[in-house]
Structures are given as C-alpha cells and as structure tokens.
Amino acid sequence: MKAWLTAGLVAAVAVAPTAVVAQAPAPAAASAPAVKVAFVDVQRVLARSAAGVAAREQLEREKATMQKEMDGRRQELEKLREEIEKKGPLMTADTRRDKQDQFERKRRDAARMADDFQKELEKKEQGLLQKVLVDVSGVVERVGKQRGYLLVVERRGATVLYAAPEADLTEEIIRVYDQESGPKGKK
C-alpha cells in the first residue's frame, strides 16, 4: 500500500507542472464581465400587483353574480324535488311523471349552466391575466436591460433549484408595474 501511495504522489508531482501551465490564462478570464442572471416569480406579481389584484377582484365579482344565479336554480330544484316527494303519492301518474320530467330538465339545464359559467370564468380569467402578463413582460424586459441582466427567467417555469435573494427582481417588477399601470402612469 505504501508503494502505491508513493507512486501516486510521484505521478501527481510529475503532472503538477503542466497543470500550473494550463491555469496561466486565468488572469485574462478574471477581467471578463460577470454574467448577470435574475428571476421573477410571475405568480407573485399576479397576486400582489395592483393590476393583478384588480383582475382577481373583477373575476370574483363575476363569479359571485354567477353563483347567485346558480343558487336560485338550486333552490328552485329543491322546491320541485320536495313537491314531488311530499305530493307525489297524491298525484296522478301522468302528473307525477310530468313533474319528474320537469325536475330532470331543470337539473340538466342547471348542470349545463354551471358548466357554461365555469368555461366563461376560465375564458375571462385567461383574458385578464394574459393582458397583465403582456404588460409585466414589457416591464421585465426594460428592468432587465436597465440593470444589465443577460437573462431573466420565470422562477417556476424555469425550475430554479437555487437562487440568491439578490437575484429576485419580483418586488422591483411589482413596484415598477404598479407605478406604470397606476392612475399617473396609465397610457
């Protein structure tokens, strides 16, 4: 074992001078500009920027309106179901069948309406958030250029495994975006 260790040391000493020569260009590389990379958490921008919050609030208002209409339909269905359960035995077979058919039609209509409302909300959300994302993209590009970044990535989409806090531009993007999209900065 001692002979093997000694042979390894001799080989390392023999290789060491060439390794030093290979590292000689290092001072030139030290003068190269540092690569600046940053990230933005777009979900946080959407959640905390004034325009993102306004878009979410608008969607919530529309959702509440739709929910009221669905609640009205649900109450109507519940009354019809109770009527069929309570008065059903006293009704003629034709009347009971008509009431059950009416209940099924209204139930299907309510389910279709709920599905339509859901699709409408998703479409509106997509539209509102897309507008915010387009605006934010412009802000990110400008801030990135101003601060000299070569690359700005989206934190979640880029699968950032580690990022130093000082590389996070999110709060600055929110601040600049709010200034530009606020009452004074509206275009």
NUDRENDO-794806 format. One record per residue (C-alpha): chain; x, y, z; residue in one letter; residue number from 0. Coordinates in Angstrom, 2 decimals, always signed. Layout:
! NUDRENDO-794806
   chain        px        py        pz   res     n
       A         X         Y         Z     A   NUM
...
This chain:
! NUDRENDO-794806
   chain        px        py        pz   res     n
       A     +0.00     +0.00     +0.00     M     0
       A     +2.86     +2.34     +0.83     K     1
       A     +4.38     +1.73     -2.61     A     2
       A     +1.07     +2.51     -4.30     W     3
       A     +0.69     +5.76     -2.31     L     4
       A     +4.28     +6.79     -3.15     T     5
       A     +3.70     +6.06     -6.84     A     6
       A     +0.53     +8.19     -6.74     G     7
       A     +2.42    +11.10     -5.19     L     8
       A     +5.20    +10.83     -7.77     V     9
       A     +2.60    +10.84    -10.55     A    10
       A     +0.90    +13.89     -9.03     A    11
       A     +4.20    +15.77     -8.77     V    12
       A     +5.04    +14.84    -12.35     A    13
       A     +1.66    +16.16    -13.57     V    14
       A     +1.60    +19.26    -11.38     A    15
       A     +3.87    +21.49    -13.53     P    16
       A     +1.63    +21.01    -16.59     T    17
       A     -1.44    +21.79    -14.51     A    18
       A     +0.09    +25.12    -13.45     V    19
       A     +0.87    +25.97    -17.08     V    20
       A     -2.72    +25.15    -18.06     A    21
       A     -4.00    +27.61    -15.45     Q    22
       A     -1.86    +30.52    -16.65     A    23
       A     -4.65    +32.16    -18.75     P    24
       A     -6.81    +32.60    -15.62     A    25
       A     -5.93    +36.31    -15.08     P    26
       A     -7.35    +37.17    -18.52     A    27
       A    -10.61    +35.35    -17.65     A    28
       A    -10.87    +37.32    -14.40     A    29
       A    -11.23    +40.55    -16.37     S    30
       A    -14.27    +39.19    -18.30     A    31
       A    -17.59    +40.75    -17.26     P    32
       A    -19.69    +38.77    -14.81     A    33
       A    -22.77    +37.10    -16.24     V    34
       A    -25.85    +38.58    -14.59     K    35
       A    -28.91    +36.39    -14.30     V    36
       A    -32.10    +37.12    -12.37     A    37
       A    -35.53    +35.63    -11.87     F    38
       A    -39.10    +36.85    -11.43     V    39
       A    -41.91    +34.99     -9.69     D    40
       A    -44.75    +35.83    -12.08     V    41
       A    -47.38    +34.22     -9.84     Q    42
       A    -46.35    +36.58     -7.03     R    43
       A    -46.54    +39.54     -9.44     V    44
       A    -50.07    +38.49    -10.43     L    45
       A    -51.07    +38.03     -6.81     A    46
       A    -49.57    +41.25     -5.42     R    47
       A    -49.53    +43.84     -8.18     S    48
       A    -52.38    +46.33     -8.27     A    49
       A    -53.47    +45.21    -11.76     A    50
       A    -53.29    +41.53    -10.79     G    51
       A    -55.34    +42.14     -7.65     V    52
       A    -57.88    +44.19     -9.66     A    53
       A    -58.20    +41.39    -12.22     A    54
       A    -58.78    +38.82     -9.47     R    55
       A    -61.36    +41.04     -7.77     E    56
       A    -63.23    +41.51    -11.07     Q    57
       A    -63.28    +37.75    -11.56     L    58
       A    -64.54    +37.23     -8.01     E    59
       A    -67.39    +39.72     -8.59     R    60
       A    -68.42    +37.92    -11.77     E    61
       A    -68.15    +34.58    -10.00     K    62
       A    -70.40    +35.85     -7.17     A    63
       A    -73.02    +37.00     -9.70     T    64
       A    -72.97    +33.61    -11.39     M    65
       A    -73.11    +31.87     -8.01     Q    66
       A    -76.26    +33.82     -7.06     K    67
       A    -77.95    +32.69    -10.25     E    68
       A    -76.89    +29.08     -9.62     M    69
       A    -78.16    +29.29     -6.03     D    70
       A    -81.55    +30.45     -7.35     G    71
       A    -81.67    +27.47     -9.70     R    72
       A    -80.66    +25.14     -6.88     R    73
       A    -83.47    +26.44     -4.64     Q    74
       A    -85.96    +26.05     -7.48     E    75
       A    -84.83    +22.43     -7.96     L    76
       A    -85.02    +21.76     -4.24     E    77
       A    -88.63    +23.06     -4.07     K    78
       A    -89.64    +20.95     -7.05     L    79
       A    -87.99    +17.86     -5.53     R    80
       A    -89.76    +18.44     -2.20     E    81
       A    -93.07    +18.88     -4.00     E    82
       A    -92.58    +15.58     -5.83     I    83
       A    -91.63    +13.79     -2.59     E    84
       A    -94.47    +15.22     -0.49     K    85
       A    -97.32    +15.41     -3.00     K    86
       A    -96.17    +12.64     -5.32     G    87
       A    -98.29     +9.90     -3.78     P    88
       A   -101.39    +12.11     -4.12     L    89
       A   -100.70    +13.00     -7.79     M    90
       A   -101.94    +11.08    -10.77     T    91
       A    -99.35     +9.01    -12.56     A    92
       A    -99.26    +11.44    -15.50     D    93
       A    -98.86    +14.50    -13.25     T    94
       A    -96.10    +12.80    -11.22     R    95
       A    -94.30    +11.78    -14.43     R    96
       A    -94.61    +15.35    -15.79     D    97
       A    -93.21    +16.79    -12.55     K    98
       A    -90.30    +14.30    -12.59     Q    99
       A    -89.58    +15.13    -16.24     D   100
       A    -89.70    +18.81    -15.39     Q   101
       A    -87.30    +18.22    -12.48     F   102
       A    -84.85    +16.30    -14.73     E   103
       A    -84.97    +19.01    -17.42     R   104
       A    -84.28    +21.72    -14.86     K   105
       A    -81.50    +19.67    -13.30     R   106
       A    -79.83    +19.18    -16.72     R   107
       A    -80.27    +22.87    -17.53     D   108
       A    -78.68    +23.84    -14.22     A   109
       A    -75.74    +21.47    -14.83     A   110
       A    -75.26    +22.93    -18.32     R   111
       A    -75.45    +26.44    -16.93     M   112
       A    -72.84    +25.63    -14.27     A   113
       A    -70.56    +24.21    -16.97     D   114
       A    -71.10    +27.29    -19.17     D   115
       A    -70.37    +29.61    -16.24     F   116
       A    -67.18    +27.71    -15.45     Q   117
       A    -65.98    +27.96    -19.05     K   118
       A    -66.89    +31.65    -19.20     E   119
       A    -64.97    +32.36    -15.99     L   120
       A    -61.92    +30.48    -17.26     E   121
       A    -62.03    +32.41    -20.53     K   122
       A    -62.32    +35.76    -18.73     K   123
       A    -59.53    +34.83    -16.32     E   124
       A    -57.31    +33.85    -19.22     Q   125
       A    -58.01    +37.17    -20.96     G   126
       A    -57.47    +39.36    -17.90     L   127
       A    -54.33    +37.58    -16.77     L   128
       A    -52.94    +37.49    -20.31     Q   129
       A    -53.18    +41.28    -20.50     K   130
       A    -51.35    +41.61    -17.17     V   131
       A    -48.70    +39.12    -18.31     L   132
       A    -48.08    +41.03    -21.54     V   133
       A    -47.67    +44.27    -19.58     D   134
       A    -45.40    +42.60    -17.00     V   135
       A    -43.29    +41.10    -19.76     S   136
       A    -42.51    +44.58    -21.07     G   137
       A    -41.61    +45.78    -17.57     V   138
       A    -39.33    +42.77    -17.01     V   139
       A    -37.57    +43.40    -20.31     E   140
       A    -36.99    +47.09    -19.53     R   141
       A    -35.80    +46.49    -15.95     V   142
       A    -33.57    +43.63    -17.13     G   143
       A    -31.92    +45.88    -19.74     K   144
       A    -31.56    +48.80    -17.33     Q   145
       A    -29.90    +46.63    -14.69     R   146
       A    -27.65    +44.86    -17.21     G   147
       A    -29.01    +41.32    -16.94     Y   148
       A    -28.23    +38.89    -19.73     L   149
       A    -31.07    +36.60    -18.72     L   150
       A    -34.22    +36.93    -16.60     V   151
       A    -36.15    +33.70    -16.06     V   152
       A    -39.55    +32.93    -14.59     E   153
       A    -38.92    +31.21    -11.27     R   154
       A    -41.45    +28.38    -11.60     R   155
       A    -41.33    +27.80    -15.35     G   156
       A    -37.54    +27.67    -15.38     A   157
       A    -37.36    +25.19    -12.49     T   158
       A    -34.91    +27.29    -10.50     V   159
       A    -33.29    +24.97     -7.99     L   160
       A    -31.40    +27.71     -6.19     Y   161
       A    -31.50    +31.47     -6.44     A   162
       A    -29.79    +34.03     -4.27     A   163
       A    -32.29    +36.52     -2.85     P   164
       A    -30.47    +39.40     -4.54     E   165
       A    -31.27    +37.81     -7.94     A   166
       A    -35.01    +38.14     -7.26     D   167
       A    -36.45    +41.05     -9.27     L   168
       A    -40.06    +40.29     -8.35     T   169
       A    -40.64    +43.13     -5.86     E   170
       A    -38.98    +45.65     -8.19     E   171
       A    -41.13    +44.43    -11.08     I   172
       A    -44.27    +44.81     -8.95     I   173
       A    -43.23    +48.33     -7.90     R   174
       A    -42.41    +49.47    -11.46     V   175
       A    -45.50    +47.79    -12.91     Y   176
       A    -47.78    +49.40    -10.31     D   177
       A    -46.21    +52.82    -11.00     Q   178
       A    -46.72    +52.42    -14.74     E   179
       A    -50.22    +50.97    -14.57     S   180
       A    -51.46    +53.24    -11.78     G   181
       A    -53.55    +56.38    -12.34     P   182
       A    -50.49    +58.56    -13.00     K   183
       A    -48.75    +56.04    -15.22     G   184
       A    -51.72    +54.97    -17.38     K   185
       A    -51.04    +55.13    -21.09     K   186
